[in-house]
């Protein structure tokens, strides 16, 4: 089984001012997506999308990010956010403002990803808490 950083609820209300949907639950970041290097988009094929980047603590540590796909196909970080439930909500809100259509596609991808993760057993809190602790020890060095 693949290891993962735990998912968390966004903590946002059911609807926000103006009838805008709240941020979906924070995604589970799988071990295979926790590499130091370029940012990892939630899904490919969108000009603007939310994702994350793993980096050493000296460079700021892991973070959520809003990403822009360049003409060459790589991703450029538009803005970074802490890898926390609050950081996820801020990253999501920024994506909605940048590209509401991409945000809706991302919401569907997140729901599918959550369904797949549950099938694979990533939603077990005790296992995920242990994995989170291991990740924190690894990246705090």
Secondary structure by P-SEA (a helix, b strand, c coil): cccccbbbbcccccccccccccccccccccccccccccccccccccccccbbbbbccccccbbbbbcccccccbbbbcccccccaaaaaaaaaaaaaacaaaaaaaaaaaaaaaaaaaaaccccaaaaaaaaaaaaaaacc
